[in-house]
Amino acid sequence: MLDLQHVRRLRKLDGANMLRVTLLLKALLVVGLSGCYTPRPPSGAFPGLYSATTGLLNLTREYGASRDIFDDDKAIRYSTPARFPACGADTSFVVKLDWAAFKSVPGVLPIGMPAAIVLARDGRGIDESEVANIEWKRYRQQLEANGFDLLYTNPTAEALPVADYFTNPYYDYFPVVGISYEQANAFCLWRGHVIANALNRDKLGSPDSMAAAHVVVECRLPTEAEWEQAALAKRGLPYGSKCPEIPFEINPEAAAYFKKRSGSVASEQQIRADIRAYNRTRPARFPINCDQSGPYFLHLASPAYVYDGPTNDYRLYNLLGNAAEMIQERGIAKGGSYRDPLAACTVTSRSTYSGPSPTVGFRCITKATQPNRK
């Protein structure tokens, strides 16, 4: 739990030691559209650019990790509609590079995209992915550097899906879970200060709170209505897509990865052979990390990679399944989790929680305004 004194200290957080996020506003997403869709992290997460989640500079390797960042991308390849005509004219997998098109749905813009921080009176941006373990570690690192007690930022050990979920670099880009509603809110509050401090040191803003260019950033959990808007609930489709089940292929060289992810006792050699045999069946499934039928090596012992699978039309990852997501309404989580059946992972699904849980994570929504500008 987070006490009021800790929240008050967050409100006074000095941004002097925080890194600039100018490049966050300039990030470009590179995604291939032909053949198969291979999950790739958005540019706001690539080394050398700035994190779309924390606003801090990404590093190539962190915390002595022995694995390359984003090797998760090599595990699964999903077919695109071009290779799967049964999808018809479905637009759910279309990558929209003309960001002006999003004006037709005001209030929902992916936070890691070129229009990451929307400087408008009603501009909001929702995180493109669930907050990952590595971002929570960065958060703790920054708080510690500023003299904060990290006791209040520890995930609850008893509420982790596996014992080493938060400490093993393998899980760095898996969603942070096992945290409380208060802890998630504190992270969003902190992130808002980081972004505001950076923007107001940049030519876009001004540190003078009376200046017309001064930027005010509000960062918080989304409301249920905002979350459902981002999940395309108004389409009236349970999974936000006309073609939710699509072909995919598993990389046999990712046998060790799937052994760890599934918790299987089978040898890597056996898993590799079984993956090759499975691929020969030309499988298709819902690209939602939930409790659905499939081979043992696709079992999920925990939530999975936050940038896994095709996004929705707003370029948002894993709104359905993976980790159920906290919203402003306390005790309610949206979208279902890796332990839930597919039927519980729809755009309108709701579940409840009473404290830190191995199935519940979060993403923030950000609103940046210049209230003094006439």
Phi, psi and chi 1 to 4 in degrees:
 res  aa     phi    psi   chi1   chi2   chi3   chi4
   1 MET       -  151.5  -60.0  -69.0  -74.6      -
   2 LEU  -108.0  122.7 -165.5   71.5      -      -
   3 ASP   -82.7  165.7   63.4   14.6      -      -
   4 LEU   -64.5  -33.4  -68.4  177.5      -      -
   5 GLN   -62.4  -39.2 -177.7  179.4    3.3      -
   6 HIS   -66.1  -40.4 -173.2   59.4      -      -
   7 VAL   -63.3  -42.0  172.4      -      -      -
   8 ARG   -62.0  -38.3  -67.9 -170.6 -171.4  102.2
   9 ARG   -66.6  -36.1  -67.1 -177.8   69.5 -164.8
  10 LEU   -62.9  -37.9  -81.5  174.4      -      -
  11 ARG   -65.2  -24.3  -66.4 -175.9 -172.5  -81.1
  12 LYS   -99.6   10.5  -61.6  176.8 -178.4  177.8
  13 LEU   -57.6  126.1 -173.4   60.9      -      -
  14 ASP   -80.4  128.3 -177.8    0.7      -      -
  15 GLY   -87.3    8.8      -      -      -      -
  16 ALA   -58.8  -33.3      -      -      -      -
  17 ASN   -95.7    1.9  -65.3  -37.7      -      -
  18 MET   -84.7  146.7  -60.2  -56.6 -178.9      -
  19 LEU   -84.2  154.8  -63.0  170.5      -      -
  20 ARG   -73.6  151.0  -63.6  164.7   67.0   83.9
  21 VAL  -119.0   27.4  -68.5      -      -      -
  22 THR   -56.0  -43.2  -53.8      -      -      -
  23 LEU   -66.4  -21.5  -70.0  178.9      -      -
  24 LEU   -58.4  -36.4  173.6   61.6      -      -
  25 LEU   -77.3  -14.5  -55.1  179.1      -      -
  26 LYS  -107.5    2.8  -58.9  176.2 -178.4  178.0
  27 ALA   -64.2  143.0      -      -      -      -
  28 LEU  -120.9  141.5  -63.6  175.8      -      -
  29 LEU   -95.9  131.1 -178.7   66.3      -      -
  30 VAL  -115.1  113.5 -179.4      -      -      -
  31 VAL  -137.2  133.2  175.2      -      -      -
  32 GLY   -82.6  141.3      -      -      -      -
  33 LEU  -110.7   -7.0  -72.1  179.9      -      -
  34 SER  -102.5  153.8   62.0      -      -      -
  35 GLY    73.0 -111.6      -      -      -      -
  36 CYS  -111.5  150.6  -72.2      -      -      -
  37 TYR   -90.2  114.5  171.8   90.3      -      -
  38 THR  -102.2  122.0  -59.6      -      -      -
  39 PRO   -56.7  131.9  -22.0   33.0      -      -
  40 ARG  -135.1  145.3  -61.2 -178.4   60.6 -176.6
  41 PRO   -68.9  147.1   26.2  -35.3      -      -
  42 PRO   -66.3  160.5   24.6  -32.9      -      -
  43 SER   -63.6  -23.3   57.4      -      -      -
  44 GLY   -68.4   -0.8      -      -      -      -
  45 ALA  -119.3   -3.1      -      -      -      -
  46 PHE   -72.6  147.5  -80.7  129.8      -      -
  47 PRO   -55.0  138.5  -26.5   35.6      -      -
  48 GLY    92.5  -17.0      -      -      -      -
  49 LEU  -105.3 -170.2  -63.9 -178.2      -      -
  50 TYR  -108.0  141.7  -74.7   78.6      -      -
  51 SER   -64.8  132.8  165.7      -      -      -
  52 ALA   -73.1  -12.7      -      -      -      -
  53 THR   -98.6  -46.9  -56.7      -      -      -
  54 THR  -103.2  -17.3   60.1      -      -      -
  55 GLY    77.7   11.9      -      -      -      -
  56 LEU  -104.2  155.2  -60.1  174.7      -      -
  57 LEU   -64.7  129.9 -175.2   65.8      -      -
  58 ASN   -75.1  145.4  -62.4  -49.0      -      -
  59 LEU  -111.6  160.2  -56.2  178.3      -      -
  60 THR   -71.4  -41.3  -56.4      -      -      -
  61 ARG  -137.4  148.1  -69.4  174.9 -177.9  -91.3
  62 GLU  -137.2  148.9  -62.5 -154.5   50.7      -
  63 TYR    57.4   33.0  -49.8  107.0      -      -
  64 GLY    69.1   21.9      -      -      -      -
  65 ALA   -62.2  138.8      -      -      -      -
  66 SER   -93.0   -5.5   59.9      -      -      -
  67 ARG  -108.0  149.3   62.2 -172.3  -78.4  -92.3
  68 ASP   -69.4  143.4  -69.4  -24.5      -      -
  69 ILE   -65.7  138.6  -71.4  177.0      -      -
  70 PHE    72.7   20.1  -58.8  129.4      -      -
  71 ASP   -69.9   -6.8   57.6    1.7      -      -
  72 ASP   -58.7  -27.8  -49.1   68.9      -      -
  73 ASP   -64.9  -20.2  -58.5  -35.7      -      -
  74 LYS   -86.5   -2.3  -56.4  171.2 -175.2  176.5
  75 ALA   -79.3  -45.6      -      -      -      -
  76 ILE  -131.9  139.0  -58.4  177.0      -      -
  77 ARG  -120.6  124.9  -70.5  161.7   55.0   87.4
  78 TYR  -101.8  141.1  -70.4   96.1      -      -
  79 SER   -73.1  147.1  -68.3      -      -      -
  80 THR   -91.2  164.6   59.8      -      -      -
  81 PRO   -56.2  -28.2  -29.1   36.8      -      -
  82 ALA   -61.2  -28.4      -      -      -      -
  83 ARG  -101.1    3.2  -65.5  -75.3  -62.8  -86.3
  84 PHE  -140.6   74.2 -168.4   45.8      -      -
  85 PRO   -61.3  -14.8   19.3  -30.5      -      -
  86 ALA   -61.4  -18.4      -      -      -      -
  87 CYS   -71.0  -15.9  -72.2      -      -      -
  88 GLY    63.2 -136.0      -      -      -      -
  89 ALA   -94.9   20.4      -      -      -      -
  90 ASP   -57.2  134.5  179.9   31.4      -      -
  91 THR  -103.7    6.8   61.6      -      -      -
  92 SER   -66.4  -20.8  -65.3      -      -      -
  93 PHE  -109.0   11.8  -61.0  105.0      -      -
  94 VAL   -78.9  128.1  174.3      -      -      -
  95 VAL   -86.6  116.9  178.1      -      -      -
  96 LYS   -95.5  113.2  -65.2 -176.4  177.3  179.0
  97 LEU   -93.8  -11.9  -60.7 -179.6      -      -
  98 ASP   -90.2   94.8  177.9    9.7      -      -
  99 TRP   -69.6  -15.8  -62.0  102.6      -      -
 100 ALA   -63.1  -23.1      -      -      -      -
 101 ALA   -62.0  -24.6      -      -      -      -
 102 PHE   -73.4  -11.0  -74.3  109.8      -      -
 103 LYS   -63.7  -18.5  -68.7  179.6 -179.9  178.5
 104 SER   -71.7  -15.6   61.8      -      -      -
 105 VAL  -126.5   77.8 -172.6      -      -      -
 106 PRO   -61.9  145.4   23.9  -34.5      -      -
 107 GLY    95.0   -6.2      -      -      -      -
 108 VAL  -128.5  107.4  177.1      -      -      -
 109 LEU  -136.1  132.6  -76.8  170.4      -      -
 110 PRO   -60.2  129.9  -21.6   33.4      -      -
 111 ILE   -66.2  -23.6 -166.0   67.6      -      -
 112 GLY   -95.1    5.9      -      -      -      -
 113 MET   -92.0  176.5  -61.1  -59.6  108.0      -
 114 PRO   -54.0  -31.4  -30.1   37.0      -      -
 115 ALA   -96.3   43.3      -      -      -      -
 116 ALA   -56.0  -50.5      -      -      -      -
 117 ILE  -110.3  116.3  -56.5  -60.1      -      -
 118 VAL   -94.2  110.3 -174.5      -      -      -
 119 LEU   -86.5   74.8  -62.1  178.6      -      -
 120 ALA  -145.1  158.5      -      -      -      -
 121 ARG   -61.6  -31.1  -68.2 -172.1 -176.8  -83.7
 122 ASP  -118.3   20.7   60.4   -9.6      -      -
 123 GLY   -81.3  128.1      -      -      -      -
 124 ARG  -130.3  150.4  -70.2  168.3  -67.5  170.3
 125 GLY  -132.6  131.4      -      -      -      -
 126 ILE  -103.6  142.3 -168.6  166.2      -      -
 127 ASP   -54.5  138.8  -72.4   -2.5      -      -
 128 GLU   -71.4  -20.8   58.0 -158.6  -15.9      -
 129 SER  -142.7  168.9   72.4      -      -      -
 130 GLU   -66.9  147.1  -64.3  152.8  -20.2      -
 131 VAL   -62.7  126.8  174.6      -      -      -
 132 ALA   -91.6  161.1      -      -      -      -
 133 ASN   -54.0  -41.3  -81.2  -36.8      -      -
 134 ILE   -65.2  -31.9 -160.7  166.0      -      -
 135 GLU   -71.9  -34.9  -55.9  -70.7   20.4      -
 136 TRP   -66.8  -36.1 -164.9  -94.1      -      -
 137 LYS   -65.1  -40.6  -67.8  176.1 -177.5  179.2
 138 ARG   -62.2  -41.2  -60.1  -69.0  -59.4  -79.6
 139 TYR   -58.4  -49.9  165.0   56.5      -      -
 140 ARG   -62.1  -39.6  -73.6  165.5   51.5   86.0
 141 GLN   -60.4  -43.8 -174.5 -176.5   59.6      -
 142 GLN   -69.4  -39.7  -67.0  -63.6  -49.5      -
 143 LEU   -64.1  -42.4  -68.7 -174.7      -      -
 144 GLU   -62.0  -40.1 -174.9  175.1   34.3      -
 145 ALA   -64.1  -22.8      -      -      -      -
 146 ASN  -101.4   14.0  -77.2  -86.2      -      -
 147 GLY    83.6   19.0      -      -      -      -
 148 PHE   -86.1  150.5  -74.9   82.8      -      -
 149 ASP   -78.6  120.3 -175.3   -9.1      -      -
 150 LEU   -80.3   -3.3  -62.9 -175.0      -      -
 151 LEU   -53.5  -37.9  174.2   64.7      -      -
 152 TYR   -82.2   -1.0  -58.9  107.1      -      -
 153 THR  -111.5    2.7   64.2      -      -      -
 154 ASN   -71.6  130.7  -70.3  -32.8      -      -
 155 PRO   -62.6  150.7  -21.6   33.6      -      -
 156 THR   -76.8  117.1  -60.0      -      -      -
 157 ALA   -56.8  -39.8      -      -      -      -
 158 GLU   -70.3  -12.7  -63.2   77.2   12.7      -
 159 ALA  -107.9   19.3      -      -      -      -
 160 LEU   -95.3  146.7  -64.9  177.6      -      -
 161 PRO   -66.8  -35.3   16.9  -26.2      -      -
 162 VAL  -137.4  156.6  -67.2      -      -      -
 163 ALA   -58.8  -38.5      -      -      -      -
 164 ASP  -100.3   21.6   62.6  -15.2      -      -
 165 TYR   -59.5  -37.4 -175.8   77.9      -      -
 166 PHE   -93.4  -20.5 -172.8   67.2      -      -
 167 THR   -99.1  -24.9   56.3      -      -      -
 168 ASN   -84.0  124.0 -170.6  -30.2      -      -
 169 PRO   -56.6  -21.1  -24.7   33.6      -      -
 170 TYR   -52.8  -36.5  171.9   88.2      -      -
 171 TYR   -94.2   10.0  -61.5  106.0      -      -
 172 ASP   -53.4  -40.6  -87.0   -8.0      -      -
 173 TYR  -103.4   29.4  -73.0   89.0      -      -
 174 PHE  -101.8  154.2  -72.7   35.2      -      -
 175 PRO   -67.0  140.2   20.8  -30.6      -      -
 176 VAL   -68.3  129.9   64.9      -      -      -
 177 VAL  -134.6  178.5  -64.6      -      -      -
 178 GLY    75.4   21.1      -      -      -      -
 179 ILE  -116.9  162.0   59.6  169.3      -      -
 180 SER   -91.6  167.6   68.2      -      -      -
 181 TYR   -57.7  -41.8  176.5   85.3      -      -
 182 GLU   -65.9  -40.0  -69.5   79.9    7.4      -
 183 GLN   -65.5  -41.0  -72.7  174.3  -50.8      -
 184 ALA   -63.2  -43.1      -      -      -      -
 185 ASN   -62.6  -39.0  -87.4  -59.3      -      -
 186 ALA   -64.5  -38.8      -      -      -      -
 187 PHE   -61.7  -48.0  175.9   93.6      -      -
 188 CYS   -60.0  -41.4  -67.1      -      -      -
 189 LEU   -60.8  -46.6  175.7   64.2      -      -
 190 TRP   -60.4  -46.2  167.6   82.2      -      -
 191 ARG   -60.4  -37.9 -155.0  -97.3  -64.4  -84.6
 192 GLY   -61.0  -39.4      -      -      -      -
 193 HIS   -66.9  -40.7  -78.9  -72.0      -      -
 194 VAL   -59.6  -48.5  172.5      -      -      -
 195 ILE   -67.5  -43.5  -65.3  172.7      -      -
 196 ALA   -62.1  -44.7      -      -      -      -
 197 ASN   -61.3  -41.4  -72.1  -26.2      -      -
 198 ALA   -67.7  -45.9      -      -      -      -
 199 LEU   -64.0  -36.8  -70.4  176.9      -      -
 200 ASN   -78.6  -10.3  -76.5  -46.2      -      -
 201 ARG   -91.4  -11.2  -70.0 -163.2  -55.1  -89.9
 202 ASP   -94.7  166.1 -170.2   85.0      -      -
 203 LYS   -63.3  -17.9   62.6 -177.4  179.2 -179.4
 204 LEU   -67.4  -28.1  -71.5  171.2      -      -
 205 GLY  -128.9 -161.2      -      -      -      -
 206 SER  -155.1  137.2  169.0      -      -      -
 207 PRO   -70.4  -14.0   24.6  -33.7      -      -
 208 ASP   -77.1  113.3 -179.0   -3.0      -      -
 209 SER   -66.9  -12.2   63.0      -      -      -
 210 MET   -95.9   -8.1  -60.3  -63.0  -70.2      -
 211 ALA   -74.6  151.6      -      -      -      -
 212 ALA   -64.0  -30.5      -      -      -      -
 213 ALA   -84.0   -6.1      -      -      -      -
 214 HIS   -61.2  130.8 -177.7   71.4      -      -
 215 VAL  -102.6  131.3 -180.0      -      -      -
 216 VAL  -109.0  127.3  174.4      -      -      -
 217 VAL  -116.7  124.1  176.9      -      -      -
 218 GLU  -108.8  125.0  174.7 -165.2   11.3      -
 219 CYS  -129.0  128.5 -168.9      -      -      -
 220 ARG  -158.3  176.8   54.8  174.0  171.7   76.3
 221 LEU   -71.5  144.9  -66.6  174.1      -      -
 222 PRO   -72.2  153.7   26.6  -33.7      -      -
 223 THR   -74.3  167.6   64.3      -      -      -
 224 GLU   -61.6  -39.1 -175.5  168.7   20.5      -
 225 ALA   -65.1  -41.5      -      -      -      -
 226 GLU   -65.9  -41.1  -70.8  166.1  -20.6      -
 227 TRP   -62.5  -44.7 -169.0   96.7      -      -
 228 GLU   -68.4  -32.4  -71.5 -162.9   -3.2      -
 229 GLN   -62.8  -43.8 -175.8 -179.1   13.9      -
 230 ALA   -64.8  -31.1      -      -      -      -
 231 ALA   -85.5    5.6      -      -      -      -
 232 LEU    63.9   35.7  -62.8  163.7      -      -
 233 ALA   -62.4  -28.5      -      -      -      -
 234 LYS   -67.0  -14.2  -72.4 -172.7  176.4 -179.6
 235 ARG   -67.4  -21.8  -81.4 -174.5  173.4  171.4
 236 GLY    77.9   12.9      -      -      -      -
 237 LEU  -103.0  131.1  -59.5  170.5      -      -
 238 PRO   -58.3  -31.6   17.6  -29.7      -      -
 239 TYR  -114.2   12.1  -55.2  105.4      -      -
 240 GLY    74.5    6.6      -      -      -      -
 241 SER  -142.8  145.8  167.7      -      -      -
 242 LYS   -77.7  -16.1  -62.8  176.2 -176.5  175.9
 243 CYS  -132.2   69.2 -175.2      -      -      -
 244 PRO   -74.7  -21.6   27.3  -33.9      -      -
 245 GLU  -104.9  117.7 -171.7  172.4   12.4      -
 246 ILE  -133.1  155.5   57.9  176.5      -      -
 247 PRO   -67.2  153.2  -18.9   32.1      -      -
 248 PHE  -153.4  166.1   69.7  103.7      -      -
 249 GLU  -136.9  139.4 -177.1  177.4  -12.0      -
 250 ILE  -102.5  137.8  -58.1  173.5      -      -
 251 ASN   -78.0  114.5 -175.2   -7.0      -      -
 252 PRO   -60.2  -26.0  -21.3   33.2      -      -
 253 GLU   -73.6   -6.3  -61.1  -50.2  -50.3      -
 254 ALA   -94.3   22.0      -      -      -      -
 255 ALA   -56.8  -43.7      -      -      -      -
 256 ALA   -64.4  -37.9      -      -      -      -
 257 TYR   -61.3  -47.0  178.3   86.2      -      -
 258 PHE   -72.4  -29.0  -74.5  107.3      -      -
 259 LYS   -61.8  -45.5  177.0  179.4  174.5   66.0
 260 LYS   -69.2  -44.4  177.0   70.0  172.9  174.2
 261 ARG   -65.1  -36.1 -164.0 -179.5   80.8  155.2
 262 SER   -88.9  -19.3   65.4      -      -      -
 263 GLY    75.1   20.3      -      -      -      -
 264 SER   -70.5  148.8  173.8      -      -      -
 265 VAL   -94.3   -3.3  -62.4      -      -      -
 266 ALA   -67.5  154.5      -      -      -      -
 267 SER   -73.9  157.9   68.3      -      -      -
 268 GLU   -59.8  -38.6  -69.6  179.4   29.3      -
 269 GLN   -60.6  -43.6 -178.1  179.7    9.1      -
 270 GLN   -65.9  -43.4 -178.0   62.9   56.0      -
 271 ILE   -63.0  -40.3  -67.1  173.5      -      -
 272 ARG   -62.0  -44.2 -170.7  174.5  -63.5  110.2
 273 ALA   -65.4  -40.5      -      -      -      -
 274 ASP   -68.0  -34.1  -69.8  -17.0      -      -
 275 ILE   -64.8  -44.6  -72.8  174.1      -      -
 276 ARG   -60.9  -42.1  -69.7 -166.9  175.4  104.7
 277 ALA   -65.4  -39.7      -      -      -      -
 278 TYR   -65.5  -42.0 -175.6   63.1      -      -
 279 ASN   -60.7  -31.7  -75.7  -18.9      -      -
 280 ARG   -66.9  -18.0  -72.0 -165.5  -70.6  -89.2
 281 THR   -81.1   -3.8   69.2      -      -      -
 282 ARG    53.0   62.9  -59.5 -177.2  179.8  -85.4
 283 PRO   -71.2  156.3   28.2  -36.5      -      -
 284 ALA  -139.0  145.7      -      -      -      -
 285 ARG  -160.2  171.5   72.6 -172.7  -34.2 -133.1
 286 PHE   -73.9  125.6  -73.8   72.9      -      -
 287 PRO   -79.4   53.0   31.1  -35.1      -      -
 288 ILE  -124.2  127.5  -63.9  172.5      -      -
 289 ASN   -77.7   91.2  -68.1  -33.7      -      -
 290 CYS  -144.1 -176.5   63.0      -      -      -
 291 ASP   -86.3   82.6 -176.8   15.2      -      -
 292 GLN  -120.1  159.6   56.5  178.9  -49.8      -
 293 SER   -65.1  150.4   61.4      -      -      -
 294 GLY   165.4  177.2      -      -      -      -
 295 PRO   -66.5  158.7   23.6  -33.3      -      -
 296 TYR   -58.0  -32.1   69.0   93.6      -      -
 297 PHE   -76.0   -8.9   48.5   78.6      -      -
 298 LEU   -97.6    0.8  -70.6 -178.3      -      -
 299 HIS   -60.5  145.5  169.4   75.1      -      -
 300 LEU  -109.6  113.2  -68.3  168.8      -      -
 301 ALA   -83.6   -9.4      -      -      -      -
 302 SER  -156.8  174.0   73.5      -      -      -
 303 PRO   -60.0  168.5  -15.4   27.0      -      -
 304 ALA  -119.8 -170.2      -      -      -      -
 305 TYR   -49.7  130.6 -177.5   46.6      -      -
 306 VAL   -69.6  -21.6  -65.2      -      -      -
 307 TYR  -103.7   28.1  -60.9  118.4      -      -
 308 ASP   -80.2  137.0 -173.8   23.8      -      -
 309 GLY    79.8  171.5      -      -      -      -
 310 PRO   -63.0  149.5  -21.1   33.1      -      -
 311 THR   -91.0  175.2   65.7      -      -      -
 312 ASN   -87.0 -173.8   72.1    4.1      -      -
 313 ASP   -65.5  -17.3  -85.4   -2.9      -      -
 314 TYR   -94.2   12.0  -61.0  141.7      -      -
 315 ARG    61.9   37.3  -64.0  -59.8  -62.6  158.1
 316 LEU  -104.1  133.7  -56.3  178.6      -      -
 317 TYR   -95.9  140.1  -64.3   83.7      -      -
 318 ASN    53.7   37.9  -75.6  -42.9      -      -
 319 LEU   -64.9  -29.5  -82.7  164.0      -      -
 320 LEU  -106.0  132.7  -53.8 -178.3      -      -
 321 GLY    73.0 -164.9      -      -      -      -
 322 ASN    66.8  -97.8 -143.4   35.6      -      -
 323 ALA  -114.7  131.9      -      -      -      -
 324 ALA   -62.5  148.8      -      -      -      -
 325 GLU  -116.0  129.7  -61.6 -179.2   11.3      -
 326 MET   -63.2  148.8  -61.8 -177.1 -154.8      -
 327 ILE  -129.8  178.4   54.2  175.1      -      -
 328 GLN   -59.7  -35.7 -112.2 -174.2   54.7      -
 329 GLU   -69.3  108.3  -67.5   84.3  -16.7      -
 330 ARG   -57.6  137.7 -178.7 -171.5  -69.4  -92.6
 331 GLY    84.0   -0.3      -      -      -      -
 332 ILE  -114.0  134.7  -63.5  174.5      -      -
 333 ALA  -123.2  148.6      -      -      -      -
 334 LYS  -115.2  151.0  -63.5  -67.8  -68.9 -179.0
 335 GLY    90.5  -11.6      -      -      -      -
 336 GLY    77.1  172.7      -      -      -      -
 337 SER  -135.3  179.5   79.3      -      -      -
 338 TYR   -63.2  -19.3   67.4  101.2      -      -
 339 ARG   -93.7   -5.9  -69.0 -174.7 -179.7  177.1
 340 ASP   -94.2  151.5  -68.3  -41.3      -      -
 341 PRO   -67.9  161.3   26.4  -34.7      -      -
 342 LEU   -54.9  -38.0 -176.0   63.2      -      -
 343 ALA   -63.2  -18.8      -      -      -      -
 344 ALA   -98.0   10.0      -      -      -      -
 345 CYS  -120.2   48.6  -62.8      -      -      -
 346 THR  -100.4  174.6   69.5      -      -      -
 347 VAL   -69.4  -15.9  -65.6      -      -      -
 348 THR  -113.3    5.2   56.2      -      -      -
 349 SER   -61.5  143.1  -65.6      -      -      -
 350 ARG  -131.8  142.8  -61.3  172.7  103.0 -151.7
 351 SER  -135.5  170.0   57.4      -      -      -
 352 THR  -121.4  155.0   59.5      -      -      -
 353 TYR  -145.9  156.7   64.5   95.9      -      -
 354 SER  -121.7    3.4   58.1      -      -      -
 355 GLY   175.6 -169.7      -      -      -      -
 356 PRO   -53.0  137.0  -27.1   36.6      -      -
 357 SER  -141.5  147.6  165.3      -      -      -
 358 PRO   -72.2   -6.7   25.7  -34.8      -      -
 359 THR  -111.3   -2.6   62.4      -      -      -
 360 VAL  -118.9  124.8  178.5      -      -      -
 361 GLY  -125.5 -150.4      -      -      -      -
 362 PHE  -167.0  165.9   73.9  104.2      -      -
 363 ARG  -138.6  157.3   70.3 -179.1   75.7 -152.6
 364 CYS  -102.7  162.0  -56.5      -      -      -
 365 ILE  -118.8  139.4 -167.1  166.3      -      -
 366 THR  -122.7  138.0  -59.1      -      -      -
 367 LYS  -128.8  121.1 -179.6  179.2 -179.8 -180.0
 368 ALA  -114.1  126.4      -      -      -      -
 369 THR  -133.7  162.0   61.2      -      -      -
 370 GLN  -121.9   80.8  -68.5  174.4  -54.8      -
 371 PRO   -66.1  -18.3   23.2  -33.7      -      -
 372 ASN   -87.2   -8.6  -58.8  -29.6      -      -
 373 ARG   -81.0  126.7 -169.6  176.5  -67.8  -81.4
 374 LYS   -89.6      -  -56.1  -60.5 -177.9 -178.0
